Amino acid sequence: MRLTSMFLMILIAVFVLGCGFMSDQSSEGTGTGAAPAEESSKPGLGDMVVAKWTKNSFYEGKVQGIDESKYTIAWQDGSNATKVDGVDVFAMPKEDAKPDVAEGDIVLAKTGSSSYWNGAEIVKVDGDVYEVKTVESGATSNVAGSKIIKVPSAVAANLKEKAGSTEFLKAAQAKKPKAPSGFKAKKGDKVLAEWSTNSWWAGKVDKVEGGKTTVAWDDGSTPSAVDSAKVIPYPTDKTSDNPEEDQYLLVKPGSGTKWVYAQATAVGDAGVEIKTATGETRTVKAGEFVPLN
């Protein structure tokens, strides 16, 4: 009897242990940890989202379709629906959202009343109030947690690059090209002129009248009159002055007729090495740049 009882106890113990093991295996197999939580956080059909619209612009829309890693987004402004990579589609934050962000983080933030979301840097966190600085203009504002989306490092890196570009252009555009003393444009002169604010284009003088210079633009646009003070002679290899290292410049584009803002990184006999706001680097020669002061 004792042996029988002991044998039964051993069988019961083996059964209990076996059930426990199977239970553990079952839990592991169904993956009840972080993975399902991540899956469930992905937007579904009909959900409102914030998605990449253009290179670094994000806009609100509704998920109209999902095809593997692509989301078809019906944009809030009524624009034609487009497909967006899933990594660039984010669920709309809830009204009581409290994003896990800290000072210095690059995020998406809704700073206005439109459906547009800006890349922004967290400047300060004070309870439920988040002070952010947009990467496009550097403007600061206070927003609630429901107006902030924490983004993956790759997206943040792209937005941070945009911030650097904005700061670069802000510094460069604070400088201006200067015409030689006594310069007066006349009909037929090849010139650079500021067609709109901080937008310099090549063209030829059509006429000069009453403080205005009418320029026939090299890109074929309709000739237009600009303030004569915003017209400078087109540089040549005879008239170009070498810039100082780190000086900002207007540089002849690789293609087209709109000159771009750049900075001299090295000055040598072979030319001037420059970098642009987009990070492009190349060497330009005399006649292909105008120093800014």
C-alpha positions as CSV (number, residue, x, y, z in Angstrom):
1,M,0.0,0.0,0.0
2,R,2.8,2.4,0.9
3,L,4.5,1.7,-2.4
4,T,1.3,2.2,-4.3
5,S,0.6,5.5,-2.5
6,M,4.1,6.7,-3.2
7,F,3.8,5.7,-6.8
8,L,0.5,7.6,-7.2
9,M,2.1,10.7,-5.6
10,I,5.0,10.6,-8.0
11,L,2.5,10.3,-11.0
12,I,0.6,13.3,-9.6
13,A,3.8,15.4,-9.2
14,V,4.9,14.6,-12.8
15,F,1.5,15.5,-14.1
16,V,1.4,18.9,-12.3
17,L,5.0,19.8,-13.4
18,G,4.1,18.8,-17.0
19,C,1.1,21.0,-17.0
20,G,3.1,23.9,-15.8
21,F,5.8,23.4,-18.4
22,M,3.1,23.2,-21.2
23,S,1.5,26.4,-19.8
24,D,4.9,28.2,-20.0
25,Q,5.5,26.9,-23.5
26,S,2.0,28.0,-24.6
27,S,2.6,31.5,-23.2
28,E,5.9,31.8,-24.9
29,G,4.5,30.6,-28.1
30,T,1.6,33.1,-28.2
31,G,4.1,36.0,-27.5
32,T,2.0,37.9,-24.9
33,G,4.9,40.3,-24.3
34,A,5.9,43.5,-26.2
35,A,5.3,42.3,-29.7
36,P,1.5,42.1,-29.6
37,A,1.5,45.5,-27.9
38,E,3.5,47.0,-30.8
39,E,1.3,45.3,-33.3
40,S,-1.9,46.7,-31.7
41,S,-0.4,50.2,-31.6
42,K,-0.1,50.3,-35.4
43,P,-2.8,52.3,-37.1
44,G,-5.7,50.3,-38.8
45,L,-8.1,51.0,-41.6
46,G,-10.1,54.2,-40.9
47,D,-7.8,55.4,-38.2
48,M,-6.7,59.1,-38.1
49,V,-2.9,59.4,-38.5
50,V,0.0,61.7,-39.0
51,A,2.0,60.7,-42.0
52,K,4.9,62.0,-44.2
53,W,3.5,64.2,-46.9
54,T,6.7,65.4,-48.6
55,K,10.4,65.1,-47.7
56,N,10.2,66.4,-44.1
57,S,6.5,67.5,-44.0
58,F,4.0,65.5,-42.0
59,Y,0.2,65.9,-42.3
60,E,-3.0,64.5,-40.9
61,G,-5.1,62.0,-42.8
62,K,-7.1,58.8,-42.6
63,V,-5.9,55.3,-43.4
64,Q,-7.7,54.3,-46.6
65,G,-5.8,51.1,-47.3
66,I,-2.9,48.9,-46.1
67,D,-0.8,46.9,-48.4
68,E,2.0,45.1,-46.6
69,S,4.3,47.9,-45.4
70,K,2.5,50.7,-47.4
71,Y,-0.4,52.8,-46.1
72,T,-2.7,54.6,-48.4
73,I,-3.5,57.9,-46.8
74,A,-6.5,60.1,-47.6
75,W,-5.2,63.6,-46.6
76,Q,-7.3,65.8,-44.4
77,D,-7.2,68.7,-46.9
78,G,-8.8,66.7,-49.6
79,S,-5.6,66.1,-51.7
80,N,-5.3,62.9,-53.7
81,A,-4.6,59.9,-51.5
82,T,-1.0,58.6,-51.6
83,K,0.9,55.6,-50.4
84,V,3.3,56.2,-47.5
85,D,5.9,53.8,-45.9
86,G,4.6,52.4,-42.7
87,V,7.6,53.7,-40.8
88,D,6.5,57.2,-41.6
89,V,2.9,56.8,-40.4
90,F,2.0,57.5,-36.8
91,A,-1.2,57.0,-34.8
92,M,-2.9,60.2,-33.8
93,P,-2.1,60.8,-30.1
94,K,-4.9,60.6,-27.6
95,E,-6.2,63.7,-25.8
96,D,-4.7,62.6,-22.5
97,A,-1.3,61.6,-24.1
98,K,1.8,62.0,-22.0
99,P,4.7,61.4,-24.4
100,D,8.0,60.0,-22.9
101,V,10.2,62.8,-24.2
102,A,13.0,64.9,-22.7
103,E,14.8,68.2,-23.5
104,G,16.7,67.9,-26.7
105,D,14.6,65.2,-28.3
106,I,13.5,65.7,-31.9
107,V,9.7,65.0,-32.3
108,L,6.7,65.9,-34.4
109,A,4.7,68.7,-33.0
110,K,1.4,70.4,-34.0
111,T,2.0,74.0,-33.2
112,G,-0.8,75.6,-35.2
113,S,-4.5,75.1,-36.0
114,S,-3.9,73.5,-39.4
115,S,-3.4,69.7,-39.9
116,Y,0.3,70.2,-40.5
117,W,2.9,68.8,-38.0
118,N,6.3,70.3,-37.7
119,G,9.6,68.6,-36.9
120,A,10.6,70.2,-33.5
121,E,13.0,70.0,-30.6
122,I,11.8,69.7,-27.1
123,V,13.1,72.8,-25.3
124,K,11.5,72.2,-21.9
125,V,9.0,69.9,-20.2
126,D,6.9,71.4,-17.4
127,G,4.3,69.0,-16.2
128,D,1.8,68.6,-19.0
129,V,3.2,71.6,-21.0
130,Y,5.9,71.0,-23.6
131,E,7.9,73.9,-25.0
132,V,9.1,73.1,-28.5
133,K,11.2,74.8,-31.2
134,T,10.3,74.0,-34.8
135,V,13.1,73.0,-37.1
136,E,11.9,75.1,-40.0
137,S,11.7,78.5,-38.5
138,G,13.2,78.1,-35.0
139,A,9.9,79.5,-33.5
140,T,9.0,78.3,-30.0
141,S,5.6,77.5,-28.6
142,N,3.9,75.6,-25.8
143,V,1.8,72.6,-26.7
144,A,0.0,69.8,-24.9
145,G,1.1,66.1,-24.9
146,S,-1.6,65.3,-27.4
147,K,0.2,67.6,-29.9
148,I,3.5,65.7,-29.7
149,I,4.6,62.4,-31.4
150,K,7.8,60.7,-30.4
151,V,9.4,59.3,-33.6
152,P,12.0,56.6,-34.3
153,S,15.7,57.6,-34.4
154,A,15.9,57.5,-38.2
155,V,13.0,59.9,-38.6
156,A,14.4,62.1,-35.9
157,A,17.8,62.2,-37.6
158,N,16.1,63.4,-40.9
159,L,14.3,66.1,-39.0
160,K,17.4,67.2,-37.2
161,E,19.2,67.5,-40.5
162,K,16.4,69.8,-41.6
163,A,17.0,71.9,-38.4
164,G,20.7,72.3,-39.3
165,S,19.7,73.4,-42.8
166,T,17.3,76.0,-41.4
167,E,20.0,77.4,-39.2
168,F,22.5,77.4,-42.0
169,L,20.1,79.4,-44.3
170,K,19.2,81.8,-41.5
171,A,22.9,82.7,-41.0
172,A,23.6,82.9,-44.8
173,Q,20.6,85.0,-45.6
174,A,21.5,87.5,-42.9
175,K,24.3,88.5,-45.3
176,K,23.9,90.3,-48.6
177,P,25.8,90.5,-51.9
178,K,27.1,94.0,-52.7
179,A,27.5,95.6,-56.1
180,P,30.8,97.4,-56.8
181,S,30.8,101.1,-55.9
182,G,29.2,103.2,-58.6
183,F,27.6,100.2,-60.4
184,K,24.6,101.1,-62.5
185,A,23.0,98.4,-64.6
186,K,22.3,99.2,-68.2
187,K,20.3,97.5,-71.0
188,G,22.0,94.3,-72.1
189,D,24.1,93.7,-68.9
190,K,24.3,90.2,-67.6
191,V,23.3,90.4,-63.9
192,L,22.1,88.6,-60.7
193,A,19.0,90.0,-59.2
194,E,16.8,89.2,-56.2
195,W,13.6,88.2,-57.8
196,S,11.9,87.6,-54.4
197,T,13.2,87.6,-50.9
198,N,16.5,85.7,-50.6
199,S,15.9,84.3,-54.1
200,W,18.7,85.3,-56.6
201,W,18.5,84.5,-60.3
202,A,20.6,85.2,-63.4
203,G,19.3,87.3,-66.2
204,K,19.9,90.1,-68.6
205,V,18.8,93.8,-68.1
206,D,15.9,94.7,-70.4
207,K,15.5,98.3,-69.2
208,V,16.2,100.6,-66.3
209,E,13.6,103.2,-65.2
210,G,12.7,105.1,-62.1
211,G,14.8,103.1,-59.6
212,K,13.6,99.8,-61.1
213,T,15.5,97.4,-63.3
214,T,13.5,95.1,-65.6
215,V,15.3,91.7,-65.9
216,A,14.8,89.1,-68.6
217,W,15.4,86.0,-66.6
218,D,17.6,83.3,-68.0
219,D,15.1,80.5,-67.2
220,G,12.6,82.0,-69.6
221,S,10.2,83.5,-67.0
222,T,8.4,86.6,-67.8
223,P,10.7,89.7,-67.4
224,S,10.0,91.6,-64.2
225,A,11.0,94.8,-62.6
226,V,13.1,94.7,-59.3
227,D,14.5,97.3,-57.1
228,S,17.8,98.4,-58.7
229,A,19.5,98.2,-55.4
230,K,18.9,94.4,-55.6
231,V,20.8,94.0,-58.9
232,I,24.5,93.1,-59.1
233,P,26.8,92.4,-62.0
234,Y,27.2,88.8,-63.0
235,P,30.6,87.7,-61.6
236,T,33.4,86.7,-64.0
237,D,36.8,85.2,-63.4
238,K,38.2,88.7,-63.6
239,T,35.9,90.3,-61.1
240,S,35.5,87.6,-58.4
241,D,37.2,88.3,-55.1
242,N,38.3,85.2,-53.1
243,P,36.2,84.8,-50.0
244,E,37.5,84.2,-46.5
245,E,37.2,80.7,-45.1
246,D,33.8,80.2,-43.5
247,Q,32.4,83.2,-45.4
248,Y,28.9,82.7,-46.8
249,L,28.4,82.9,-50.6
250,L,25.9,82.9,-53.4
251,V,27.0,80.1,-55.7
252,K,26.2,79.2,-59.3
253,P,24.0,76.1,-59.3
254,G,25.0,72.8,-60.8
255,S,21.9,73.2,-63.0
256,G,19.3,75.9,-63.5
257,T,19.7,79.6,-63.0
258,K,18.8,80.2,-59.3
259,W,21.9,80.7,-57.3
260,V,22.2,78.9,-54.0
261,Y,23.5,79.8,-50.6
262,A,26.7,78.2,-49.5
263,Q,29.7,78.6,-47.2
264,A,33.4,78.5,-48.1
265,T,35.1,75.6,-46.3
266,A,38.6,76.0,-47.9
267,V,40.1,78.5,-50.2
268,G,43.0,77.5,-52.5
269,D,44.6,78.0,-55.9
270,A,42.4,75.4,-57.4
271,G,39.2,77.1,-56.3
272,V,36.9,77.4,-53.4
273,E,35.6,74.4,-51.6
274,I,32.0,75.0,-50.5
275,K,29.1,73.3,-48.7
276,T,25.4,74.1,-49.1
277,A,22.5,74.0,-46.7
278,T,21.7,70.5,-47.9
279,G,25.2,69.3,-47.1
280,E,26.4,69.1,-50.7
281,T,30.1,69.8,-51.1
282,R,32.0,70.8,-54.3
283,T,34.6,73.1,-55.6
284,V,33.8,76.3,-57.5
285,K,36.0,78.6,-59.5
286,A,36.2,82.4,-59.8
287,G,33.1,83.6,-61.7
288,E,30.9,81.0,-60.0
289,F,30.4,82.7,-56.7
290,V,29.6,86.0,-55.0
291,P,30.8,86.7,-51.5
292,L,28.2,87.8,-48.9
293,N,28.9,90.5,-46.4
